Amino acid sequence: MDVNLADLFESVVDTVPGREALVHVDHPGGGAERRLTYAQLDTAADRLAHHLRDSGIRPGEHVGLHLYNGVEYLQTLWACLKLRAVPVNVNYRYVEEELAYLYRDADLAGLVFDAEFTGRVAAALPGAERLRHLVRVGSPPEDAPEPRVEPVPFADAEAAGAPGRDFGPRSGDDQIIIYTGGTTGLPKGVMWRQEDLFFSGLGGGAPTGEPVRRPEELAERVAAGGEGLVFFPTAPLMHGTSTLTAFVAFDFGQKVVLHRKFVPREVLRTIEKERVTCVSLVGDAMLRPLVEALAGPSRGTDCSSLFSVSSSGAVLSDTVREEFAALLPHVALLNNFGSSESGFNGTATDDRGRGLRVRVNDRTAVIDPATYEPVGPGQVGRVAQRGHVPLGYYNDPAKTAETFFHARGERWVLLGDMATVGADGVVTVLGRGSQCINTGGEKVYPEEVEEALKAHPDVYDVLVTGVPDARWGHRVAAVVQPRPGAGPPTLGALQAHCRARLAGYKVPRSVVVTDRIERSPSGKADYRWARAVASGERTP
């Protein structure tokens, strides 16, 4: 089967052109609201696609989406897919150095960005020689420096582009690249064929039922079904979780609701107003504030339309799950397990106090990474998935060779999660094989933060680890050895130093000063020691 996401979307548009597709509330408190039908969203995407093509963006070239949630994000995404350009997500929390790396590593030819990021874009652009076309949403701050490439206003780009679908034939081999954190702290671009992403990340057009057997079947299902489902991806669309949620909604011919930013009371207000049925979010960092709002200032909000809340990218704690269930017992809470490299692997059970136990799909297994053979019950291995998996990491053949392999006639991806399998087939996830810190769904790798901290004049050595946090799951903590003769650096000074080099979520939230960093004789870091010291379990 040759499945292309733009072809599928257009088939849904032609089936239900007048149905509402997208609602966007620009800012909290009932601000500017935009509503688009499927036909209107399709035409808007066609116009932007024509502008990009007229500006020299060719099929196969990469276009970055450096945007908050909004109509423009999904419009740009569909424009790229229609044109056969490759959309690339950009983390808008990145600072100049991180952006320069991503722009360069991704070989961006075009960039669509929100105006408030103008200064960062201008600073990052000199290191991205191939980036030649910019489209800017909104008006920049008065004091923002202009990028070396003059941006085209988004409204002008859309107005200049012609309507219509004269983009030529597409293919299931057309790509989407999803950037995610790397083991060295640098982001990695996961290369997905659209057909593989459709089946692994979107459930083949039916996440809870039988996948389609031919592309035309998707529109037939939409025609046979009705409307009434309302999907609300509350996390940033720059994360795969929210983008895939929107894709699923469009595959069903249903409505997507967006907020520019996550504000718990406004999310609850929108659930009530738009009769939202399905919410997606990332871990305790998003669900806990919703629970607190629902139990406090937003008590009494009508959530009767809601029947599912799903979390991906971070595990929901037992405590928050229980608090949510007490407030909204009629709502199914789905603790999903997956990654940018695998799509959806399965859903956690409702077991309490037994760790993360996941009922995985039939393409997921726990294997011995040395032999690629499945492990026996109770044995520890790594989670892997076969079949519709990515092609690899863009511009990183070495990491691709480490993570993707062929076995038993199929292509596999080896994930970083260690796990065991029970006699009942349920997988118990033990944790990441690396020292990755998951803070509110964001991946933070210690080496990157350590490198930034070591650039501080008063820091001689440092280890960075994650310590438990009630809201974020884990927070970033640093154990610092001062330079001889220097006074102990303060938390505020180190945070100010890091904020110029790292995205805010990577900046340490606590610092412990020690006379000496524990390392092995070979110089390798002792992260177990660092974690005990940072969490107060051991005296430095």
N, C-alpha and C positions, 0 to 999 in steps of 0.2 A: 504494500500500500504506500502511495506517495502522498504524504500529508503536509500541507503548508498552512501555517496559521493565518496568513492574510487571506488565502483562498477560503478557508473555513469561515472567517469573520464576514467576508463579503457574502457568502451563501446565507448566513444568518441575517445579515442586513436585508437582503432581497426577500427573505421570508417574512420578517416582521419590521419593515422600515419605519412605521409610525410608533412603534413601542418605545417607551422611555428607556434609554440605555445608561445615562450618566447624570448624576446630580452632584454638584460641588458647592460646598459652603466655604467661601474664601477665608473667613476668619471667625473666631468665636463670637457668640452673642447674636447670632442671626444676621451675619453680614451679607455681603453680595452673594447672590445665589445664581448658579447657571444650571440649566437643564437642557439636555440634548437627547433627541431621539436617535435610534440606530442610524437612520438615513442622514441626520445632521452630523453625527460623529464621523460617519464614513466620508461625507463630502469634505468636512474639515481636514481629515487626514489626507484625502486626495490632494487638496490644495497645497498643504505643506510638503507632501511628497513631490509634487511638481516643482515647487520652489527649490527644494534640495537638488533635484535633478537638473534644473535649469542653472543652478549655481555650481554645477560640476561634480556633485556627489554621485559616484557610480555604484552599480551593484557590487556587493562584496566589500565596499569600504565601510569604515567604522564611524559611527556617530555617537557621541557621548550625550547622556541625559543628566545634566547637573541641575536638578529641579526639585522643589518641594512637590508634595502631592497637589494635583490639580488637573483640569481638563488638558492643559498643555502637555503634561507628562504622557497621558495615554494617547493623545492625538499624535505626538511625536513618535511614540512607540509604533503605532499602526502605520504612520507615514513611512518609517524606516522599513517595516516589514513589507509594505506594498511595493516600495521601490527596490527591494532586495538588498538594501543597505543593512548593516549589522548594528543593532542597537546595543549600547554599552552603558550600564548603570554607573553613576558616579556618586560616591558617598559625599553628600553636601557638608558633612562635618569635617572633612579633611581640610588641613591648612595648606599653605602654598607648596611646601616641599613634597607633601604627600600627593597633591594634585599633579604637580609636575611629573612625578614618577608615573602615576596612572595614565595621564594623557600620553606620555611617551611610550610606556609599555604597551598600551592598547593601540598604538598607531592611529590615534583619532584623526580623521580628516575633517570632521564637522563637530560642532558642539552647540547644543541648545541649553541655555542656562538662565536662572532667575537673576534679575538685576541686582539684588543685594549681594550677589557673589562676584560682582564686577571686579573689585579690587583683587580678590584671590585669583580670578581668572587671568587678569592682567599680569600678576606676578608669576604665575605658573607657565604662561604661554611661551616665553623665550626658550624653554627647554623642550618644547614639543614642535619640532620643525615641520611635521606633516599636517598640523592643524591649520587649515586655511580658510575655514568658513564658520562664522559665528552667528547665532540667532539668539537675541536677548528678549526675555519676557519681562515687561514692565520698564520703569524708569530707574536709572541707577542713582545712588546717592550723589549729591552735588560734589563732594570732595573725592569721589572714586576716580582713580586713574583709568584712562581708557586703554583697552588692550591694543596690541600692535596690529591686530586685524580688526577692522571696523565692524562692529556687530550690526546685523540687520534687525530692526524691531520685529518681534514675532507677529504683530498685527499686520505689518507691511508684507512680511513673507507669506502669510496666509492669503492676504488679499491679492497678491501678485500671482499666486499659483492658480492654474486652471483646474476646474473640476474634471471629473472623468477618471477612468481606470485604464488608461493606455500604457500599462507598465510591462507588458509582455508576460510570457509564461514564467511561473515560479516553480520551486522544487522543494521537496522534503529535506533536501540537503542544505537549503538556506539556513543561516546560522543566527543564533542569539548568543551573546557573551554575557555571563553574569560574573562580575568581579566580587571576590570574597577574600578574607584575610589569608595570608600565607604563613607558613611555618617560621619564616624569618621576620614576620611582621609586615612584609611587603604584600600588597594585594595580588591575587592571582585571578586571571580571567578564565572561567570555566566555559569551554566551547561546546555548545549544544547544537546538534542538528534539530531543526524544528519538529521533525517527526518523532525523534526520540523524546524531546521535551513534552510533546503532546501526550505520549503514553506513560512516561515516568512521572511527570510533574502535574499533569492535568487529568490523569485517569482515563485517557482515551475518550474524552467527551462524556464520561459517566463515572465520576469518582466512586460512587457507591453502587454501581451496577455493571453491566456488561459493556466493555469498550466497543466503539463503533467498528464495524468490519469493512466499511468503505467510506470515503470522505463525504459522499452525498447523504449518508445516513444521519449526519449531525443536523442538517437543516430539516430533514424529515422528522426527526425527534422534536425539534423546536416547533414545527408546524403542528404536530400532534398534541403537544403539551400546551399549557397556558402560561400566564405570567403570574407574578405575585411573590416570587423570591427576590429579596433585596440583600445584596452582599455589601458588607462594610469593612474593607481592609483598613484598619486603623493605624497600622505601622507605616513607615515611609515606603513609597513605591520603589525607592532605590534598593530595598531589600527584596530578595526573590519571593518571600512569603506573600507580600501584598500584591506584587505583579501577577503571580500565579493565581491568587484569589480572583483578581479581576478577569484573567483569562477564562477561568472556570465559569464565572458569571456570564461572560459573553458567549461561551459555548452553549450555555443553556438558554440564551436569548433573554436574560434577566437583567435587572438593574444593579448598577454599581453606585455606591454613595462614597464620597470622599470628603475629608477635612484637610485643610492645608497642614495643620499641625495637631498633635494629640493633646486635647484638653478634656479630662475625664467628664466633667459636668456637661460639656457641650456634646460629647459622644453620646451620653445617655439621653440628652435632649433630642438628638437626631434619631436615635433608635426609636423613641416614642413618636416623633413627628413623621418619619418616613416609613414607619412600620417595618423596621429592619428585621430580617429573619436570621441572617448568618453574619457573625462578626469574626474576623481573624485578628490576632494580635501576637505579641512576642513575650511570653513568660510572665513571671510575677511583676516585673517592672511596669507592665501595662495593666495586668489584671488587678493587682493590689489597689492602685489608685481608683479603679472603677468600683471595686468592692467598697472602699472607704467612702466614695462619693454616694454610692447607692445606700449605704447604711447611715449616711449623715446628711449633707446639704441637699442631695438629690433623692432623698427618701420619698417613696410614693410615685416615682417615675413609672409610667406604664411600659413595661417590657414584655407584655403578653404576646407580642408578635414574634419575639425571639425564640428560636428553638435550638440554635447551636452557637457555641463560642469555641473557636479552635486556636490553639497555640502552636507555633512552629518556631524553631531557632533557639529556644530556651525552654527548659523543663519547668513546669508548674509545680510548686511545692504542695505537699499535702495540706498544710495549714491554709493556704490561700484557696485551694480547691474546696476545702470544707466550708470556709466562710462564704464562698460564692454559692455553693449548693444550698446553704441555709437561707440565702436571700432569694435565689431564683431556682427552686428545686425542679421546675419544669424544663430547664434548659440543659441540653447535653453539652458537657464540657469535654472537648477533645484535645488530649495531650499528644500532638502528632510528633512523629520522629522522622527526620529526613535531613538533607543537606543540599547545598548548591551543587554538589557533585553527583547526587543520586536522585534528587526529587523526593518523592514520598516513599517512605519505607514501611510505615505502619503507625498504629495508634497505641498509646500506652493503656494498660489496664487500669481499673479503678482501685487496685491494691494499695493499701496504706502501709507505710513503714517497711516496705520490702524492696525499696529502690525503684528504679525505672524499669518496669517490665513491659515489653512491647510485643503485641501480636503483629508480626511482620507479614508482608505480602509474599507470594510464592517466588518472587525473584530475588529475595533477600536471604542471605545466609551468614553464619558465623564461621570463618575459615581460619586455618593455620596459615599465616602470611608466608611461611617458609615453603610450604608444599602446595598451597592453594586448595587444599582438601578441606571439606567440612569437619569441624571438630565434633567430638562426641558429647553427649549430655554432661554438663557440669564442667567441661574443659573450657579454658579461656582462649578466645581467639579474637579476630577483628571482624567487624561488620563489613560485609561486601554485598554488592548488587550486580546482577547480570542482565544482559539483554539491552534494553534501551538506555544506554549510559552515554555520557559526554564523549567527545573525541579526545579530550585532554585539556591541558592548560595552554593558553595562548602564550607564545614566545618563551615557553619553558619546557623543552624536551626532556630535561633531566627529571624534573618533578613529574612529568607525565609518565615517564617510564617507571617511576616508583609507585605510582598510584593506579595506573590502568594496565590491565594485562588480559591475555587470552588463556582460557582454560576450558577443556571439555567442549570445544567447538563454539564457544561464546565469548563475547567481550565482557569484562568485569571492571568494576571500580572498587578499590580498597579504601574504606573510610578510616578515619582516625580513632573511631570508638572501639574500645575493648568491651567484650561481652561474653556471656555464656548462654547456652541453650538448655532449657529444661526438658524433661521427658514429655511434657505437653506441647513442646514446640515453641513456647513463649520465650522470647529473648530478654535477658536481663542485662541492661547496659551498665557497664562499670565505670565508664568515664573515658576522657580523651587519652590517647596514648602519649600526646605531647603535653606541654605545660600551658596550653591555651587557657586564657581566662575568659569566661563568658559572663559579661556584665550587662544585664538587661537585653540580651540577644546580640550584643556587639562582641566581636571577637577581638581580644587583645593578646598579643604575643609578647612575653616578657622581654625577649632580646631587643625588640625595638624600643621599648620604654627605657631599658637599661642603657642603651646607647645614647639616648637623649640625656639621661641623668648624668652619665659619665662626662658629658660635655660641660657640666657645671664646674666652675673652678674649685669648689670646696668638696667635691665628691671624688674619693679615691677608688672605691669599688662599690658595687651595688647588686642586689638581686631583687627581682620583682616577682610577686606572686599574687594569687587571688585569695581573699579571705571572705568568709560567709557574710552576706548582707541581707537583711530582711526584705528589702525592696528590690534590689537589683540581682539577687541570687548570689553574686560575688562582686566585690569591689577591688580595685587595683591598690596594692600596698607595696611599699618599697622598704627594704632593709639596707641602710646606707652606712658605709664606712667612710668617715671624713678623711680628707687629706691631712698628712702630718702637719701640725702647726695651725691648722684651720679650725675655727669654731664649728660646732655641729650645725649644719644647715637646717633652717626652719622649713616646715611644711609649706608655708606661704611662698618662700623664696624658690623652692623647688617646683611648686606648681606654676608660678609665674614663668620660670625658665622653660618648663615643658610646654606651656600653652603656645609658645611661639614655634614649636616643632611638631606638635602632635595634636590630633583631634581631641576635643575636650573629654570624651569618655575614656581616653587612654591615660589621662593625667592621674597620678597617684592620689588617692583620697586619704591615705595615712602613711606616716613615715616612722620607722623605728631606727634609731642611731645605735650602732654597735662598734666596738673596738676593732673587730676583725670579722670579715666575711668567711663563712665556712665553705671550703671547696675541697674536692678530692685531691690527692697528690698530683694527678694529671692536670689539675686546674679546672675540672668540670664543676659546674654549679651543684650545690646541695639544696635543691628546692624543697625537700621535705623539711630540712632545718629552717629554711627561710619562712616557710609557711607557718611553722610552729612559733617562730619568733614574732612574725607579723600579727598573728592572731592572739598573742599573749599567753600561749600554752608553755612557752619556754622563755627563760630570761636571756637576753642577748649578752 
